[in-house]
Amino acid sequence: MDRNELLEELVGILGAEKVISEYEELLVYDCDALTINKALPDVVVLPESTKDVQAVVRIASRFKLPFVARGAGTGLSGGALPVQGGILISLVRMNRILEVDAANRRAVVQPGVINQQLNDALRPLGFHFAPDPSSQQSCTIGGNVAENAGGPHTLKYGVTTNHVLGLEVVLPDGQVTFLGGRVEEMPGYDLVGLMVGSEGTLGIVTQVVVRLTRLPEAVRTMLAVYDSVGAATQTVSDIIAKGIIPAAVEMMDRITLGAVEDYIHAGYPKDAEAVLLIELDGPEEEVERRGATVIDICRQGGARQVRVAETEEERTLLWQGRKRAFGAFGRVSPSYYSLDGVIPRSRLPDVLSRVYEIGQRHGLTIANVFHAGDGNLHPIILFDERDRDQIERALRASREILQCCVESGGTISGEHGIGLEKMDMMRLVYSQEDLEAMKKIKQVFDPEGLCNPGKIFPGDTEVKMPLSRIVDGLRP
């Protein structure tokens, strides 16, 4: 199909204001938050309804054009990258909260609704949507669904799939279907569970029925300060071993503390080797009792100080420091690469030691800020993406770190997804037979292979635009 013919048809259906085709404007969409890899779509569309999405997908299906859905672009695995060109379907204008049913603890939202905005709307009603990625202020619910996003409070509340009841989906042939329902459990196959975390490879979600969780009666947030990373990570296991499941346990190392404190001024100690940000929530009496126990465990584990937030403002500031940590690295390094591996909590001291050693061997600084409670690591590799050699060293280091996670009894992703970044690493955790079985599911939903192609599976496709554009220079 001629590109001009495609543009004419899209404009005829959507209107010129919903179609982006100029090269300079397309550059905005050439990567997500994983900036190492870049590729341009042939055209970007901005649908405002399910009907719009359906019309675009039908055009793509008819002319055998690849298409990719995109939310806010905060993904960290290249999942929204149009590696074969085609149509990029940006869902940011589908940003309405369609219904809030507090009595039945559910809400219906479009995929472009920002996670934080949904929670702002729910708070006065005494509820929240529990998954809270660090990019909460900008990431969309549709993106959360695509990647099965987690966040600091995953330890107690679970990930996105635990909070989604139903999905309206435009399938790759243009049909619209509804998976799941508006009640807690539906009989039959768990197709919602299949769709959540499928990274936009099985269809495009256009509505989400989310489960609402009551805000807790009481919350206690504390900062435990350590002179040893090993002591901090051991404390995490000690807390869980006592039968206490905090709402969140986050760890930040010295490099992270320095970057964050200079940026946010949250009161973090820059001279500490590590801190734990621990949050308990629930009934007031229980939180008080368990809080005292956690403080004792921290002190016995070598914490030189345990500070409890006394006001909501202090608590908010502590969390701002954690959630804006990735942004803080932008002030100290030209580029950074956030990894996403999972290990058993008991292996935290050993694996972190290995991560630092890998960084030293490759001549790279690696900071650590992560969800310590559930062993979801996020090593941050600091480098300069203008230097091809540094890119190559960062990629080699990333593979070694994720291989270390697998060898330690873990896996290669906890919440960022596989996308383009980790396709080849899927062989570290799955046999060829396993991968072929997954591909058969993809083929049932998308027999033409048009829906977000070139993701998840090793060697699935050839990238249309060179990933080295980042160092070779931008060019049409």
C-alpha positions as CSV (number, residue, x, y, z in Angstrom):
1,M,0.0,0.0,0.0
2,D,1.3,3.4,-0.9
3,R,2.0,5.6,2.1
4,N,0.1,8.6,0.6
5,E,-2.9,6.3,0.1
6,L,-2.6,5.1,3.7
7,L,-2.5,8.7,5.0
8,E,-5.5,9.6,2.8
9,E,-7.6,6.8,4.2
10,L,-6.6,7.4,7.8
11,V,-7.4,11.1,7.5
12,G,-10.7,10.3,5.8
13,I,-11.8,8.1,8.8
14,L,-10.2,10.0,11.7
15,G,-9.7,13.5,10.6
16,A,-6.4,15.3,9.9
17,E,-6.1,16.3,13.6
18,K,-5.7,12.7,14.6
19,V,-3.0,11.7,12.1
20,I,0.7,12.6,12.4
21,S,2.9,12.0,9.4
22,E,5.7,14.6,9.3
23,Y,9.2,13.2,9.9
24,E,10.0,15.8,12.6
25,E,6.8,15.0,14.5
26,L,7.3,11.2,14.2
27,L,10.7,11.6,16.0
28,V,8.7,12.1,19.2
29,Y,7.6,8.4,19.0
30,D,10.9,6.8,18.0
31,C,11.6,5.2,21.4
32,D,10.1,4.6,24.8
33,A,12.0,5.1,28.1
34,L,14.5,2.5,26.9
35,T,16.4,5.0,24.7
36,I,19.1,2.7,23.5
37,N,16.8,1.3,20.8
38,K,14.9,3.5,18.3
39,A,12.7,3.0,15.2
40,L,10.2,5.2,13.5
41,P,6.6,4.4,12.6
42,D,5.3,5.3,9.1
43,V,2.4,7.2,10.7
44,V,1.0,7.9,14.2
45,V,-2.8,8.1,14.9
46,L,-4.5,9.5,17.9
47,P,-7.8,7.7,18.4
48,E,-10.4,9.0,20.9
49,S,-12.7,6.0,21.0
50,T,-12.9,2.2,20.6
51,K,-14.6,2.9,17.2
52,D,-11.5,4.9,16.1
53,V,-9.1,2.1,17.2
54,Q,-11.3,-0.5,15.4
55,A,-11.2,1.5,12.2
56,V,-7.5,1.8,12.2
57,V,-6.9,-1.8,13.0
58,R,-9.2,-2.9,10.2
59,I,-7.2,-0.8,7.8
60,A,-4.0,-2.4,9.1
61,S,-5.5,-5.8,8.8
62,R,-6.8,-5.2,5.3
63,F,-3.5,-4.0,3.9
64,K,-1.3,-6.3,6.0
65,L,0.4,-3.4,7.9
66,P,2.0,-3.8,11.3
67,F,0.5,-1.8,14.1
68,V,1.6,-1.0,17.6
69,A,-0.3,0.5,20.6
70,R,1.5,3.1,22.7
71,G,0.6,4.7,26.0
72,A,2.6,7.4,27.7
73,G,6.0,6.0,26.5
74,T,7.3,5.3,30.0
75,G,8.0,1.6,29.2
76,L,11.5,0.4,29.8
77,S,11.8,-2.6,27.4
78,G,11.1,-1.1,24.0
79,G,7.7,-2.7,24.0
80,A,6.0,0.2,22.1
81,L,8.7,0.4,19.4
82,P,7.4,0.1,15.8
83,V,10.3,-2.1,14.7
84,Q,8.7,-2.9,11.4
85,G,7.3,0.6,10.8
86,G,3.6,0.7,10.1
87,I,1.0,2.4,12.2
88,L,1.6,3.5,15.8
89,I,-1.7,3.9,17.7
90,S,-1.2,6.4,20.5
91,L,-4.0,6.0,23.1
92,V,-3.3,9.1,25.2
93,R,-6.5,10.8,24.1
94,M,-8.6,7.9,25.4
95,N,-8.1,9.3,28.9
96,R,-11.6,9.3,30.5
97,I,-12.7,7.7,33.7
98,L,-16.0,6.2,32.4
99,E,-17.5,4.9,35.7
100,V,-16.7,4.7,39.4
101,D,-18.8,2.2,41.3
102,A,-17.6,2.5,44.9
103,A,-20.4,0.2,46.2
104,N,-19.1,-2.7,44.2
105,R,-15.5,-1.6,44.3
106,R,-14.8,-1.2,40.6
107,A,-14.1,1.5,38.0
108,V,-14.2,1.5,34.2
109,V,-11.5,3.5,32.5
110,Q,-10.0,4.1,29.1
111,P,-6.4,3.0,28.5
112,G,-5.0,6.5,28.4
113,V,-6.0,7.4,32.0
114,I,-2.9,8.3,34.0
115,N,-2.4,6.0,37.0
116,Q,-2.0,8.9,39.5
117,Q,-5.0,10.7,38.1
118,L,-7.2,7.7,38.7
119,N,-6.0,7.5,42.3
120,D,-6.5,11.2,42.8
121,A,-10.2,10.7,41.7
122,L,-10.6,7.7,44.0
123,R,-9.0,9.1,47.1
124,P,-12.0,11.3,48.2
125,L,-14.2,8.1,48.0
126,G,-11.8,6.2,50.3
127,F,-10.4,3.9,47.6
128,H,-7.3,3.5,45.4
129,F,-6.0,1.4,42.5
130,A,-3.3,-0.5,44.2
131,P,-0.6,-0.9,41.5
132,D,1.7,2.1,41.8
133,P,4.7,2.0,39.4
134,S,7.5,4.5,40.0
135,S,6.3,6.3,36.8
136,Q,2.8,6.6,38.4
137,Q,2.6,10.3,37.7
138,S,2.8,9.8,34.0
139,C,2.2,6.1,33.1
140,T,-1.2,5.0,31.8
141,I,-3.5,2.2,32.9
142,G,-3.3,0.7,29.5
143,G,0.4,0.5,29.7
144,N,0.1,-1.0,33.2
145,V,-2.1,-3.7,31.7
146,A,0.2,-4.3,28.8
147,E,3.3,-4.8,31.0
148,N,1.5,-6.2,34.1
149,A,3.1,-3.3,36.0
150,G,3.9,-3.5,39.7
151,G,5.5,-0.9,41.9
152,P,6.7,-0.5,45.5
153,H,3.5,-1.8,47.0
154,T,3.5,-5.1,45.0
155,L,4.8,-6.9,48.1
156,K,1.4,-6.7,49.8
157,Y,-1.1,-5.9,47.1
158,G,0.2,-7.7,44.0
159,V,0.7,-6.6,40.4
160,T,-1.8,-5.2,37.9
161,T,-3.3,-8.6,37.0
162,N,-4.5,-8.9,40.5
163,H,-6.6,-5.7,40.1
164,V,-8.2,-6.1,36.7
165,L,-11.6,-7.6,36.3
166,G,-12.4,-7.1,32.7
167,L,-11.1,-5.7,29.4
168,E,-12.5,-4.4,26.2
169,V,-10.1,-5.4,23.4
170,V,-9.8,-4.7,19.7
171,L,-8.5,-7.9,18.3
172,P,-5.9,-7.9,15.4
173,D,-8.6,-8.5,12.8
174,G,-10.6,-5.5,14.0
175,Q,-13.2,-7.3,16.0
176,V,-14.2,-5.9,19.4
177,T,-14.6,-8.3,22.3
178,F,-14.9,-8.1,26.1
179,L,-12.9,-10.4,28.3
180,G,-13.7,-11.1,31.9
181,G,-16.5,-9.1,33.6
182,R,-17.5,-6.8,36.3
183,V,-17.6,-9.3,39.1
184,E,-14.8,-10.8,41.2
185,E,-14.6,-14.2,39.4
186,M,-15.8,-15.3,36.0
187,P,-16.0,-19.0,35.0
188,G,-14.1,-20.4,32.1
189,Y,-10.6,-19.6,30.8
190,D,-8.8,-16.7,32.4
191,L,-8.4,-14.7,29.2
192,V,-8.0,-11.5,31.2
193,G,-5.0,-13.0,32.8
194,L,-3.7,-14.0,29.4
195,M,-4.1,-10.5,28.0
196,V,-2.6,-8.6,31.0
197,G,1.2,-8.7,30.5
198,S,1.0,-9.7,26.9
199,E,2.7,-6.5,26.0
200,G,0.2,-5.4,23.3
201,T,1.0,-8.5,21.1
202,L,-2.5,-10.0,21.3
203,G,-4.8,-7.0,20.8
204,I,-5.4,-3.4,21.8
205,V,-7.1,-2.7,25.2
206,T,-9.7,0.1,24.9
207,Q,-11.4,-0.2,28.3
208,V,-10.3,-1.6,31.6
209,V,-12.5,-2.6,34.5
210,V,-10.3,-2.2,37.6
211,R,-10.8,-3.5,41.1
212,L,-10.7,-0.8,43.8
213,T,-9.0,-1.3,47.2
214,R,-10.0,0.6,50.3
215,L,-7.5,3.0,51.7
216,P,-5.9,1.6,54.9
217,E,-7.0,3.0,58.2
218,A,-3.4,3.7,59.2
219,V,0.0,4.0,57.5
220,R,3.5,4.1,59.0
221,T,6.5,4.9,56.8
222,M,10.0,4.6,58.1
223,L,13.5,5.1,56.8
224,A,16.2,2.7,58.1
225,V,19.8,3.8,57.6
226,Y,22.7,1.3,57.1
227,D,26.4,1.5,56.7
228,S,26.4,-1.8,54.7
229,V,24.3,-2.9,51.7
230,G,24.6,-6.5,53.0
231,A,23.1,-5.6,56.4
232,A,20.2,-3.7,54.7
233,T,19.3,-6.6,52.4
234,Q,19.6,-9.1,55.2
235,T,17.1,-7.1,57.2
236,V,14.5,-7.5,54.4
237,S,14.6,-11.3,54.8
238,D,14.6,-10.9,58.6
239,I,11.3,-8.9,58.5
240,I,9.5,-11.4,56.2
241,A,10.8,-14.3,58.3
242,K,9.0,-12.8,61.3
243,G,5.7,-13.2,59.4
244,I,5.4,-9.5,58.8
245,I,4.4,-8.5,55.2
246,P,4.9,-4.7,54.9
247,A,3.0,-2.8,52.2
248,A,6.4,-1.9,50.7
249,V,10.2,-2.4,51.4
250,E,12.4,-0.4,49.0
251,M,16.2,-0.2,49.0
252,M,18.5,2.6,47.7
253,D,22.2,2.5,47.7
254,R,24.8,5.3,48.3
255,I,24.9,6.4,44.6
256,T,21.2,6.6,44.4
257,L,20.9,8.5,47.7
258,G,23.4,11.1,46.5
259,A,21.5,11.7,43.2
260,V,18.1,11.8,44.8
261,E,19.0,14.0,47.8
262,D,20.6,16.6,45.6
263,Y,17.4,16.6,43.5
264,I,14.5,16.1,45.9
265,H,16.0,17.2,49.3
266,A,14.0,14.5,51.0
267,G,16.3,14.2,54.0
268,Y,18.1,11.1,52.9
269,P,21.6,10.6,54.4
270,K,24.1,10.9,51.6
271,D,26.9,9.2,53.7
272,A,24.9,6.0,54.2
273,E,25.7,2.9,52.1
274,A,22.0,2.0,51.9
275,V,18.6,2.8,53.2
276,L,15.4,0.8,53.5
277,L,12.1,2.7,52.9
278,I,9.6,0.5,54.8
279,E,5.8,1.1,54.9
280,L,3.2,-0.7,56.9
281,D,-0.5,-0.2,56.6
282,G,-3.7,-1.6,58.0
283,P,-5.7,-1.3,61.2
284,E,-4.2,1.3,63.6
285,E,-3.4,-1.1,66.4
286,E,-1.8,-3.7,64.1
287,V,0.3,-1.1,62.4
288,E,1.5,0.3,65.7
289,R,2.4,-3.2,67.0
290,R,4.1,-4.4,63.9
291,G,5.9,-1.0,63.4
292,A,7.6,-1.5,66.8
293,T,8.7,-5.0,65.8
294,V,10.1,-3.8,62.5
295,I,12.1,-1.0,64.2
296,D,13.6,-3.6,66.5
297,I,14.5,-5.9,63.6
298,C,16.1,-3.0,61.8
299,R,18.2,-2.0,64.8
300,Q,19.2,-5.6,65.5
301,G,20.2,-5.9,61.9
302,G,22.7,-3.1,62.1
303,A,20.6,0.0,61.2
304,R,22.3,3.1,62.7
305,Q,19.1,5.0,62.6
306,V,15.4,4.3,62.1
307,R,13.3,7.4,61.3
308,V,9.5,7.3,61.3
309,A,7.7,9.9,59.2
310,E,5.7,12.0,61.7
311,T,3.4,13.8,59.2
312,E,1.8,13.1,55.8
313,E,4.1,15.7,54.3
314,E,7.2,13.9,55.6
315,R,5.9,10.6,54.3
316,T,5.1,12.1,50.9
317,L,8.6,13.6,50.6
318,L,10.2,10.3,51.4
319,W,8.2,8.6,48.7
320,Q,8.9,11.4,46.2
321,G,12.6,10.6,46.7
322,R,12.0,7.0,45.9
323,K,9.7,7.4,43.0
324,R,11.7,10.1,41.3
325,A,15.0,8.3,41.7
326,F,15.2,7.4,38.0
327,G,14.7,11.1,37.0
328,A,17.4,12.1,39.5
329,F,20.0,10.0,37.5
330,G,19.3,12.3,34.5
331,R,21.1,15.1,36.5
332,V,24.3,13.1,37.1
333,S,24.6,11.0,33.9
334,P,23.9,11.7,30.2
335,S,22.1,8.4,29.9
336,Y,21.0,5.5,32.1
337,Y,19.7,2.0,31.6
338,S,17.3,0.5,34.1
339,L,17.3,-3.2,34.3
340,D,14.6,-5.4,35.8
341,G,15.5,-8.8,37.2
342,V,14.0,-10.9,40.0
343,I,15.7,-13.0,42.6
344,P,14.8,-14.8,45.8
345,R,15.1,-12.3,48.7
346,S,17.6,-14.6,50.4
347,R,20.1,-14.1,47.5
348,L,20.0,-10.2,47.7
349,P,23.4,-9.8,49.4
350,D,25.2,-12.2,47.0
351,V,23.6,-10.9,43.8
352,L,24.1,-7.2,44.6
353,S,27.8,-7.9,45.3
354,R,27.9,-9.5,41.9
355,V,26.1,-6.6,40.2
356,Y,28.7,-4.1,41.6
357,E,31.5,-6.4,40.4
358,I,30.1,-6.6,36.9
359,G,29.9,-2.8,36.7
360,Q,33.5,-2.4,37.8
361,R,34.7,-5.0,35.3
362,H,33.0,-3.2,32.4
363,G,34.1,0.3,33.6
364,L,30.6,1.4,34.4
365,T,28.9,2.9,37.4
366,I,25.9,0.9,38.5
367,A,23.4,2.2,41.1
368,N,20.8,0.2,42.8
369,V,17.2,1.2,43.8
370,F,14.6,-1.6,43.9
371,H,11.7,-3.4,45.4
372,A,13.7,-5.3,48.0
373,G,10.6,-6.9,49.5
374,D,9.8,-9.1,46.5
375,G,13.4,-9.3,45.2
376,N,12.7,-7.2,42.1
377,L,16.0,-5.6,41.2
378,H,16.5,-2.5,39.2
379,P,20.2,-1.9,38.7
380,I,20.8,1.4,37.0
381,I,23.7,1.4,34.5
382,L,25.0,5.0,34.0
383,F,26.6,5.7,30.6
384,D,26.8,8.1,27.7
385,E,24.6,6.9,24.8
386,R,26.6,9.1,22.4
387,D,29.5,6.7,22.8
388,R,29.0,3.4,20.9
389,D,31.6,1.7,23.1
390,Q,29.7,2.6,26.3
391,I,26.5,1.4,24.8
392,E,28.0,-2.0,24.0
393,R,29.5,-2.3,27.5
394,A,26.2,-1.4,29.0
395,L,24.4,-4.1,27.0
396,R,27.1,-6.7,27.9
397,A,26.8,-5.8,31.6
398,S,23.0,-6.0,31.4
399,R,23.0,-9.5,30.0
400,E,25.5,-10.7,32.7
401,I,23.4,-9.2,35.4
402,L,20.2,-10.8,34.2
403,Q,22.0,-14.1,33.7
404,C,23.1,-13.9,37.3
405,C,19.5,-13.4,38.3
406,V,18.5,-16.5,36.5
407,E,21.4,-18.5,38.0
408,S,20.3,-17.4,41.4
409,G,16.9,-18.9,41.0
410,G,15.2,-15.8,39.6
411,T,14.1,-14.5,36.2
412,I,14.6,-11.8,33.7
413,S,11.7,-9.5,34.4
414,G,9.4,-8.6,37.2
415,E,7.5,-5.7,35.7
416,H,9.2,-4.0,32.8
417,G,8.4,-6.8,30.4
418,I,10.4,-8.5,27.6
419,G,9.6,-6.2,24.7
420,L,12.5,-5.7,22.3
421,E,15.1,-5.5,25.1
422,K,15.1,-9.1,26.4
423,M,13.9,-11.2,23.5
424,D,17.1,-13.2,23.2
425,M,17.3,-13.6,26.9
426,M,14.0,-15.6,26.9
427,R,16.2,-18.6,26.1
428,L,17.7,-18.2,29.6
429,V,14.5,-19.2,31.2
430,Y,12.5,-21.1,28.6
431,S,13.2,-24.1,26.3
432,Q,12.5,-23.9,22.6
433,E,9.4,-26.1,23.2
434,D,8.1,-23.6,25.7
435,L,8.7,-20.7,23.4
436,E,6.9,-22.5,20.5
437,A,3.9,-23.1,22.7
438,M,3.7,-19.4,23.5
439,K,4.0,-18.5,19.8
440,K,1.0,-20.7,19.1
441,I,-1.1,-18.6,21.5
442,K,0.1,-15.5,19.7
443,Q,-0.9,-17.1,16.3
444,V,-4.4,-17.8,17.5
445,F,-5.0,-14.1,18.3
446,D,-2.8,-12.7,15.6
447,P,-2.4,-15.1,12.7
448,E,-1.0,-12.5,10.4
449,G,1.6,-11.4,12.9
450,L,0.7,-7.7,12.6
451,C,0.0,-6.8,16.2
452,N,3.2,-5.4,17.8
453,P,5.5,-7.7,15.9
454,G,9.1,-8.3,16.8
455,K,8.6,-8.5,20.6
456,I,9.0,-11.1,23.3
457,F,10.2,-14.1,21.1
458,P,13.9,-14.6,20.2
459,G,14.7,-13.9,16.5
460,D,11.1,-13.1,15.8
461,T,11.6,-10.4,13.2
462,E,14.1,-8.1,11.5
463,V,14.1,-4.6,12.7
464,K,13.2,-2.2,9.9
465,M,15.3,0.8,11.1
466,P,18.8,0.3,12.5
467,L,19.0,0.4,16.3
468,S,22.3,2.1,15.9
469,R,20.6,5.3,14.8
470,I,21.2,6.5,18.3
471,V,24.9,6.8,17.5
472,D,24.8,7.0,13.7
473,G,22.6,10.1,13.7
474,L,19.0,10.7,12.9
475,R,18.0,10.5,9.3
476,P,14.9,9.8,7.2
